[in-house]
Amino acid sequence: MRYNREEPFRYTFGQPVPAYFRISNIGGRGVSTAEGEAVIIDISPSGARIHTDLNIPFTKENTVDIVLRFELSDKELIQAGGIVWKNYKNEYGIDFFTEDIDEKQLIEQLKLYTKNAMHIENDNK
């Protein structure tokens, strides 16, 4: 999958969501790293854009798979995926592996998150 900002359902967080990731595969070799910190900038059922201060060793010739762990509306979600792009700001495009993602659960948690965010925004006015 190419990173598609025009995807029908892509949610951009006003305040990036804290997340943790670990590398599970580099260049076709299974690895198990400690978790690193990241934030999720936007997300869809098929992927996400994350930022981390860490330099993940991704190149087009050196594939990297990660496991992303984050919380939405007090529910922990864990998604596995492959990095498909990287930019100079240490932002990474992640393509979720469809067999590892529960799209319905993610969409439901995003709906709850959005509803809660709107209540907080309205309460602060």
Backbone as JSON Lines, residues from 0, in Angstrom:
{"i":0,"aa":"M","n":[0.85,-1.19,0.0],"ca":[0.0,0.0,0.0],"c":[0.88,1.24,0.0]}
{"i":1,"aa":"R","n":[0.55,2.17,-0.8],"ca":[1.21,3.48,-0.76],"c":[0.48,4.32,0.27]}
{"i":2,"aa":"Y","n":[1.17,5.23,0.9],"ca":[0.54,6.14,1.84],"c":[-0.46,6.99,1.09]}
{"i":3,"aa":"N","n":[-1.71,6.95,1.51],"ca":[-2.77,7.62,0.76],"c":[-3.51,8.59,1.67]}
{"i":4,"aa":"R","n":[-3.17,9.84,1.59],"ca":[-3.81,10.86,2.42],"c":[-5.26,11.1,2.02]}
{"i":5,"aa":"E","n":[-5.64,10.65,0.84],"ca":[-7.01,10.84,0.37],"c":[-7.88,9.63,0.69]}
{"i":6,"aa":"E","n":[-7.37,8.72,1.48],"ca":[-8.13,7.53,1.86],"c":[-9.46,7.97,2.48]}
{"i":7,"aa":"P","n":[-10.57,7.28,2.18],"ca":[-11.89,7.72,2.64],"c":[-12.0,7.89,4.16]}
{"i":8,"aa":"F","n":[-11.34,7.04,4.92],"ca":[-11.44,7.15,6.37],"c":[-10.05,7.22,6.98]}
{"i":9,"aa":"R","n":[-9.56,8.42,7.16],"ca":[-8.27,8.66,7.81],"c":[-8.51,9.73,8.86]}
{"i":10,"aa":"Y","n":[-8.2,9.41,10.12],"ca":[-8.44,10.35,11.2],"c":[-7.13,11.0,11.6]}
{"i":11,"aa":"T","n":[-7.08,12.33,11.55],"ca":[-5.91,13.08,11.99],"c":[-6.17,13.59,13.39]}
{"i":12,"aa":"F","n":[-5.3,13.25,14.32],"ca":[-5.46,13.65,15.71],"c":[-5.05,15.12,15.87]}
{"i":13,"aa":"G","n":[-5.86,15.9,16.59],"ca":[-5.49,17.27,16.91],"c":[-4.24,17.29,17.77]}
{"i":14,"aa":"Q","n":[-4.19,16.42,18.73],"ca":[-3.03,16.2,19.61],"c":[-2.58,14.77,19.36]}
{"i":15,"aa":"P","n":[-1.36,14.55,18.84],"ca":[-0.93,13.18,18.55],"c":[-1.09,12.24,19.74]}
{"i":16,"aa":"V","n":[-1.41,11.0,19.45],"ca":[-1.67,9.99,20.47],"c":[-0.36,9.27,20.82]}
{"i":17,"aa":"P","n":[-0.02,9.21,22.12],"ca":[1.18,8.48,22.52],"c":[1.09,7.0,22.12]}
{"i":18,"aa":"A","n":[2.21,6.44,21.72],"ca":[2.25,5.04,21.32],"c":[3.63,4.46,21.64]}
{"i":19,"aa":"Y","n":[3.69,3.16,21.59],"ca":[4.95,2.45,21.76],"c":[5.08,1.47,20.6]}
{"i":20,"aa":"F","n":[6.29,1.21,20.18],"ca":[6.49,0.26,19.1],"c":[7.72,-0.58,19.39]}
{"i":21,"aa":"R","n":[7.73,-1.75,18.81],"ca":[8.93,-2.58,18.82],"c":[9.12,-3.12,17.42]}
{"i":22,"aa":"I","n":[10.35,-3.31,17.05],"ca":[10.66,-3.86,15.73],"c":[10.57,-5.37,15.82]}
{"i":23,"aa":"S","n":[9.85,-5.98,14.87],"ca":[9.67,-7.43,14.87],"c":[10.41,-8.13,13.72]}
{"i":24,"aa":"N","n":[10.82,-7.35,12.7],"ca":[11.46,-7.95,11.54],"c":[12.26,-6.88,10.81]}
{"i":25,"aa":"I","n":[13.49,-7.2,10.47],"ca":[14.33,-6.3,9.67],"c":[14.89,-7.11,8.51]}
{"i":26,"aa":"G","n":[14.58,-6.67,7.29],"ca":[15.11,-7.33,6.11],"c":[14.79,-8.81,6.02]}
{"i":27,"aa":"G","n":[13.63,-9.21,6.52],"ca":[13.22,-10.61,6.45],"c":[13.71,-11.47,7.6]}
{"i":28,"aa":"R","n":[14.41,-10.87,8.55],"ca":[14.89,-11.61,9.73],"c":[14.11,-11.18,10.96]}
{"i":29,"aa":"G","n":[13.55,-12.14,11.66],"ca":[12.82,-11.85,12.89],"c":[13.74,-11.31,13.96]}
{"i":30,"aa":"V","n":[13.31,-10.25,14.62],"ca":[14.06,-9.66,15.73],"c":[13.06,-9.32,16.83]}
{"i":31,"aa":"S","n":[13.57,-9.03,17.99],"ca":[12.72,-8.6,19.09],"c":[13.43,-7.49,19.84]}
{"i":32,"aa":"T","n":[12.99,-6.26,19.61],"ca":[13.64,-5.12,20.24],"c":[12.83,-4.67,21.45]}
{"i":33,"aa":"A","n":[13.44,-3.85,22.26],"ca":[12.71,-3.19,23.34],"c":[11.76,-2.18,22.71]}
{"i":34,"aa":"E","n":[10.75,-1.77,23.48],"ca":[9.8,-0.79,22.95],"c":[10.42,0.61,22.9]}
{"i":35,"aa":"G","n":[10.08,1.32,21.85],"ca":[10.45,2.72,21.71],"c":[9.2,3.57,21.78]}
{"i":36,"aa":"E","n":[9.37,4.86,22.09],"ca":[8.23,5.76,22.16],"c":[7.97,6.41,20.81]}
{"i":37,"aa":"A","n":[6.7,6.65,20.53],"ca":[6.28,7.31,19.3],"c":[4.97,8.03,19.58]}
{"i":38,"aa":"V","n":[4.51,8.78,18.59],"ca":[3.16,9.35,18.62],"c":[2.51,9.04,17.28]}
{"i":39,"aa":"I","n":[1.2,8.86,17.33],"ca":[0.43,8.62,16.1],"c":[-0.14,9.96,15.66]}
{"i":40,"aa":"I","n":[0.19,10.36,14.44],"ca":[-0.28,11.63,13.88],"c":[-1.64,11.44,13.23]}
{"i":41,"aa":"D","n":[-1.77,10.38,12.44],"ca":[-3.07,10.05,11.87],"c":[-3.15,8.54,11.68]}
{"i":42,"aa":"I","n":[-4.4,8.07,11.49],"ca":[-4.62,6.62,11.44],"c":[-5.84,6.31,10.59]}
{"i":43,"aa":"S","n":[-5.83,5.14,10.01],"ca":[-6.98,4.61,9.28],"c":[-7.01,3.11,9.56]}
{"i":44,"aa":"P","n":[-8.07,2.42,9.14],"ca":[-8.08,0.98,9.35],"c":[-6.95,0.24,8.63]}
{"i":45,"aa":"S","n":[-6.34,0.87,7.63],"ca":[-5.29,0.18,6.9],"c":[-3.87,0.65,7.23]}
{"i":46,"aa":"G","n":[-3.73,1.71,8.03],"ca":[-2.38,2.16,8.35],"c":[-2.35,3.41,9.2]}
{"i":47,"aa":"A","n":[-1.14,3.89,9.46],"ca":[-0.96,5.06,10.33],"c":[0.3,5.81,9.93]}
{"i":48,"aa":"R","n":[0.34,7.07,10.36],"ca":[1.56,7.88,10.24],"c":[2.01,8.14,11.66]}
{"i":49,"aa":"I","n":[3.25,7.77,11.98],"ca":[3.78,7.95,13.32],"c":[5.03,8.82,13.26]}
{"i":50,"aa":"H","n":[5.38,9.37,14.42],"ca":[6.64,10.1,14.58],"c":[7.35,9.53,15.79]}
{"i":51,"aa":"T","n":[8.66,9.4,15.7],"ca":[9.48,8.97,16.82],"c":[10.81,9.72,16.75]}
{"i":52,"aa":"D","n":[11.42,9.93,17.89],"ca":[12.75,10.53,17.91],"c":[13.82,9.52,17.54]}
{"i":53,"aa":"L","n":[13.44,8.25,17.5],"ca":[14.38,7.18,17.16],"c":[14.5,7.05,15.65]}
{"i":54,"aa":"N","n":[15.67,6.67,15.19],"ca":[15.91,6.47,13.77],"c":[15.75,4.98,13.46]}
{"i":55,"aa":"I","n":[14.61,4.61,12.9],"ca":[14.36,3.22,12.53],"c":[15.11,2.93,11.24]}
{"i":56,"aa":"P","n":[15.83,1.8,11.17],"ca":[16.7,1.54,10.02],"c":[15.95,1.08,8.77]}
{"i":57,"aa":"F","n":[14.98,1.86,8.33],"ca":[14.18,1.51,7.16],"c":[14.75,2.12,5.9]}
{"i":58,"aa":"T","n":[14.84,1.33,4.86],"ca":[15.09,1.8,3.5],"c":[14.21,0.95,2.59]}
{"i":59,"aa":"K","n":[14.07,1.35,1.35],"ca":[13.26,0.56,0.42],"c":[13.84,-0.84,0.23]}
{"i":60,"aa":"E","n":[15.14,-0.97,0.38],"ca":[15.8,-2.27,0.24],"c":[15.82,-3.05,1.55]}
{"i":61,"aa":"N","n":[15.61,-2.37,2.67],"ca":[15.69,-2.99,4.0],"c":[14.34,-2.86,4.69]}
{"i":62,"aa":"T","n":[13.45,-3.8,4.47],"ca":[12.11,-3.72,5.05],"c":[12.15,-3.84,6.56]}
{"i":63,"aa":"V","n":[11.21,-3.15,7.21],"ca":[11.11,-3.19,8.67],"c":[9.65,-3.35,9.04]}
{"i":64,"aa":"D","n":[9.37,-4.36,9.88],"ca":[8.02,-4.56,10.42],"c":[8.04,-4.16,11.89]}
{"i":65,"aa":"I","n":[6.94,-3.58,12.34],"ca":[6.84,-3.16,13.74],"c":[5.52,-3.65,14.32]}
{"i":66,"aa":"V","n":[5.47,-3.62,15.64],"ca":[4.23,-3.84,16.38],"c":[3.98,-2.55,17.15]}
{"i":67,"aa":"L","n":[2.84,-1.94,16.88],"ca":[2.47,-0.64,17.45],"c":[1.44,-0.87,18.54]}
{"i":68,"aa":"R","n":[1.69,-0.28,19.71],"ca":[0.77,-0.4,20.85],"c":[0.35,1.0,21.29]}
{"i":69,"aa":"F","n":[-0.97,1.21,21.42],"ca":[-1.48,2.53,21.8],"c":[-2.85,2.38,22.45]}
{"i":70,"aa":"E","n":[-3.32,3.47,23.04],"ca":[-4.61,3.48,23.71],"c":[-5.52,4.5,23.08]}
{"i":71,"aa":"L","n":[-6.78,4.1,22.86],"ca":[-7.83,5.0,22.43],"c":[-9.02,4.77,23.34]}
{"i":72,"aa":"S","n":[-9.53,5.82,23.94],"ca":[-10.71,5.72,24.8],"c":[-10.56,4.62,25.84]}
{"i":73,"aa":"D","n":[-9.39,4.58,26.5],"ca":[-9.09,3.62,27.57],"c":[-9.04,2.17,27.11]}
{"i":74,"aa":"K","n":[-8.89,1.94,25.81],"ca":[-8.78,0.58,25.26],"c":[-7.42,0.45,24.6]}
{"i":75,"aa":"E","n":[-6.64,-0.54,25.04],"ca":[-5.34,-0.76,24.43],"c":[-5.52,-1.52,23.11]}
{"i":76,"aa":"L","n":[-4.87,-1.01,22.08],"ca":[-4.89,-1.64,20.76],"c":[-3.46,-1.98,20.37]}
{"i":77,"aa":"I","n":[-3.3,-3.11,19.73],"ca":[-1.99,-3.55,19.26],"c":[-2.14,-3.89,17.78]}
{"i":78,"aa":"Q","n":[-1.32,-3.25,16.95],"ca":[-1.39,-3.43,15.5],"c":[0.0,-3.74,14.97]}
{"i":79,"aa":"A","n":[0.1,-4.75,14.14],"ca":[1.35,-5.07,13.46],"c":[1.3,-4.52,12.05]}
{"i":80,"aa":"G","n":[2.45,-4.08,11.55],"ca":[2.47,-3.56,10.19],"c":[3.89,-3.37,9.7]}
{"i":81,"aa":"G","n":[3.99,-3.01,8.45],"ca":[5.29,-2.77,7.83],"c":[5.47,-1.29,7.51]}
{"i":82,"aa":"I","n":[6.68,-0.81,7.67],"ca":[6.98,0.57,7.31],"c":[7.05,0.64,5.78]}
{"i":83,"aa":"V","n":[6.36,1.64,5.21],"ca":[6.34,1.79,3.76],"c":[7.03,3.08,3.3]}
{"i":84,"aa":"W","n":[7.22,4.03,4.19],"ca":[7.97,5.23,3.86],"c":[8.48,5.9,5.13]}
{"i":85,"aa":"K","n":[9.48,6.76,4.93],"ca":[10.09,7.52,6.02],"c":[10.45,8.88,5.45]}
{"i":86,"aa":"N","n":[10.28,9.95,6.27],"ca":[10.72,11.27,5.79],"c":[11.8,11.81,6.71]}
{"i":87,"aa":"Y","n":[12.31,12.97,6.38],"ca":[13.43,13.56,7.11],"c":[13.07,13.98,8.54]}
{"i":88,"aa":"K","n":[11.77,14.05,8.87],"ca":[11.34,14.44,10.22],"c":[11.12,13.23,11.13]}
{"i":89,"aa":"N","n":[11.63,12.06,10.72],"ca":[11.42,10.8,11.44],"c":[9.94,10.47,11.58]}
{"i":90,"aa":"E","n":[9.19,10.78,10.52],"ca":[7.81,10.3,10.42],"c":[7.85,9.06,9.53]}
{"i":91,"aa":"Y","n":[7.01,8.09,9.89],"ca":[6.99,6.82,9.19],"c":[5.55,6.47,8.8]}
{"i":92,"aa":"G","n":[5.39,5.96,7.6],"ca":[4.1,5.45,7.16],"c":[4.05,3.96,7.42]}
{"i":93,"aa":"I","n":[3.02,3.53,8.13],"ca":[2.87,2.12,8.5],"c":[1.68,1.55,7.75]}
{"i":94,"aa":"D","n":[1.87,0.43,7.08],"ca":[0.8,-0.31,6.43],"c":[0.47,-1.47,7.35]}
{"i":95,"aa":"F","n":[-0.73,-1.44,7.97],"ca":[-1.13,-2.51,8.88],"c":[-1.31,-3.82,8.12]}
{"i":96,"aa":"F","n":[-0.91,-4.91,8.75],"ca":[-1.15,-6.23,8.18],"c":[-2.61,-6.56,8.44]}
{"i":97,"aa":"T","n":[-3.36,-6.81,7.38],"ca":[-4.81,-6.98,7.52],"c":[-5.19,-8.14,8.41]}
{"i":98,"aa":"E","n":[-4.38,-9.18,8.46],"ca":[-4.73,-10.3,9.32],"c":[-4.55,-9.96,10.81]}
{"i":99,"aa":"D","n":[-3.82,-8.92,11.12],"ca":[-3.57,-8.55,12.51],"c":[-4.43,-7.39,12.99]}
{"i":100,"aa":"I","n":[-5.21,-6.8,12.13],"ca":[-5.96,-5.62,12.53],"c":[-7.45,-5.94,12.59]}
{"i":101,"aa":"D","n":[-8.07,-5.52,13.64],"ca":[-9.51,-5.65,13.76],"c":[-10.09,-4.29,13.4]}
{"i":102,"aa":"E","n":[-10.42,-4.14,12.11],"ca":[-10.88,-2.84,11.61],"c":[-12.1,-2.34,12.37]}
{"i":103,"aa":"K","n":[-13.03,-3.23,12.65],"ca":[-14.25,-2.83,13.34],"c":[-13.92,-2.26,14.73]}
{"i":104,"aa":"Q","n":[-13.03,-2.92,15.45],"ca":[-12.64,-2.45,16.78],"c":[-11.94,-1.09,16.7]}
{"i":105,"aa":"L","n":[-11.04,-0.93,15.73],"ca":[-10.34,0.34,15.57],"c":[-11.31,1.46,15.25]}
{"i":106,"aa":"I","n":[-12.23,1.22,14.32],"ca":[-13.2,2.24,13.95],"c":[-14.08,2.6,15.15]}
{"i":107,"aa":"E","n":[-14.51,1.6,15.91],"ca":[-15.34,1.86,17.09],"c":[-14.58,2.7,18.12]}
{"i":108,"aa":"Q","n":[-13.31,2.4,18.34],"ca":[-12.51,3.16,19.3],"c":[-12.27,4.59,18.8]}
{"i":109,"aa":"L","n":[-12.09,4.76,17.5],"ca":[-11.93,6.11,16.95],"c":[-13.21,6.92,17.11]}
{"i":110,"aa":"K","n":[-14.36,6.28,16.94],"ca":[-15.63,6.97,17.15],"c":[-15.76,7.44,18.6]}
{"i":111,"aa":"L","n":[-15.42,6.55,19.54],"ca":[-15.47,6.92,20.95],"c":[-14.48,8.03,21.27]}
{"i":112,"aa":"Y","n":[-13.27,7.93,20.72],"ca":[-12.25,8.94,20.94],"c":[-12.73,10.3,20.44]}
{"i":113,"aa":"T","n":[-13.29,10.32,19.23],"ca":[-13.78,11.57,18.64],"c":[-14.91,12.16,19.47]}
{"i":114,"aa":"K","n":[-15.81,11.31,19.91],"ca":[-16.94,11.76,20.73],"c":[-16.43,12.37,22.04]}
{"i":115,"aa":"N","n":[-15.49,11.7,22.69],"ca":[-14.91,12.21,23.94],"c":[-14.15,13.51,23.71]}
{"i":116,"aa":"A","n":[-13.4,13.59,22.61],"ca":[-12.64,14.81,22.3],"c":[-13.57,15.98,22.07]}
{"i":117,"aa":"M","n":[-14.7,15.73,21.41],"ca":[-15.67,16.8,21.15],"c":[-16.3,17.29,22.45]}
{"i":118,"aa":"H","n":[-16.58,16.36,23.39],"ca":[-17.14,16.75,24.69],"c":[-16.15,17.61,25.46]}
{"i":119,"aa":"I","n":[-14.9,17.22,25.46],"ca":[-13.88,17.99,26.18],"c":[-13.74,19.38,25.56]}
{"i":120,"aa":"E","n":[-13.73,19.45,24.22],"ca":[-13.61,20.73,23.53],"c":[-14.8,21.63,23.87]}
{"i":121,"aa":"N","n":[-15.99,21.08,23.87],"ca":[-17.18,21.86,24.19],"c":[-17.21,22.31,25.64]}
{"i":122,"aa":"D","n":[-16.7,21.48,26.55],"ca":[-16.66,21.83,27.97],"c":[-15.67,22.96,28.23]}
{"i":123,"aa":"N","n":[-14.63,23.07,27.39],"ca":[-13.61,24.1,27.57],"c":[-13.99,25.45,26.97]}
{"i":124,"aa":"K","n":[-15.16,25.5,26.31],"ca":[-15.58,26.76,25.69],"c":[-16.35,27.6,26.67]}
